[in-house]
Amino acid sequence: MPDGALMSELGRELRRGRLQAGYPAQAALARVLRVDRSVVSRAESGARVPTDAVLKEWCQACGLDYARLATMARGARGSVPDWFEGWRDVEARSARLAYWNPIIVPAVVRTESYVHAVLGAGGIAPGTHQVAAQLARASALERAEVVTVVHETALRHFVGSPVIMAEQLRHLAHLAGSPSAHVHVVPNNRTVPGMSGAFSLAYDLNVVHMDGMRGRTTSDPDVFRDATVLFERIRTHALPRDASRDLILEVAEEHEIPRRSSLA
């Protein structure tokens, strides 16, 4: 949940910066930022944390320390964004979950170092609570049947460092051998639907979460039906469990080769 005290503190800092930079009216700064005046107003009042992109331009226009305020903004947003609360509750109750991601490894099967790298991709280190909240999602593996399907692109997409990638893929391969976690990989040489975005399914609760800049969780029966049909179509293109595990380990080995060469 958002941290109201931090939201208010961030708002005061942004207002102070605006006034000191010579923008007496919120509308004047809004024109510079190319946003509606309400964006400035809500940020300064502590009603809403501005996006990272708006915050960065705000800091540039007013001579503020972006790194410090971005860290404050992340804390103000809380460990879990408002728009994700619905899916988090569903994920915690579901006994039959499925995940598809064409670009990166799904959060439910990530290692801690991979989480740090993903959340810190914008150059701002993630907060302890953010990392803990994402790692806590792995508890689904202990109580639910979990099917994870990733594209080979996710195995090769560089996140963090070769060491982080190798560790993540070996963890994924380990899970592929467990009885409750079904891990499948769609190889690069197969044309597959669903490359436009990641989504997650709670089969027993008839809920789907679609990833995006602001994800969407819905129990709309038509949307859920379409998502389940798409997932099963994607799954038909994936390799069986053993072959998937072999490919994961093969790519993990490729990530480790540069490091071994440098140590030789």
Secondary structure, DSSP 8 states (H G I E B T S, - for coil): ---HHHHHHHHHHHHHHHHHTT--SHHHHHHHHTS-HHHHHHHHHTSS---HHHHHHHHHHHT--HHHHHHHHHHHH-SS-GGGHHHHHHHHH-SEEEEEESSS--GGG--HHHHHHHHTTTSS---HHHHHHHHGGGGHHHHSEEEEEEEHHHHHS--S-HHHHHHHHHHHHHHHTSSSEEEEEE-TTS--S-TT--EEEETTTTEEEE-STT-EEE--HHHHHHHHHHHHHHHHTS--HHHHHHHHHHHHHHHHHHHHHHH-
